[in-house]
Amino acid sequence: MTSLRREYTDLYGRFLGGLTDSGKPLILGTNTPVGELYLLIDRKEFMESTHNKEWAAAIEDWRAGSGGRR
């Protein structure tokens, strides 16, 4: 993993989930031919919400060396 971000892009836009900041895809950059992976963790179809915000924080903690512990 080379990067981590949560934002709407041309590949994945927003609708209802954008109103609450809970529907942004978790985008992992890689140094593979694929380039980026878009994740929608535990997506709720009706509200377009995910747990991506919590996962992004946990991954950032892990990358910073805290092992994902809060």
Secondary structure, DSSP 8 states (H G I E B T S, - for coil): --EEEE---SSS--SSGGGTT----EEEE-SSTT-EEEE-TT-BTTTTB-SHHHHHHHHHHHHTTSTT--
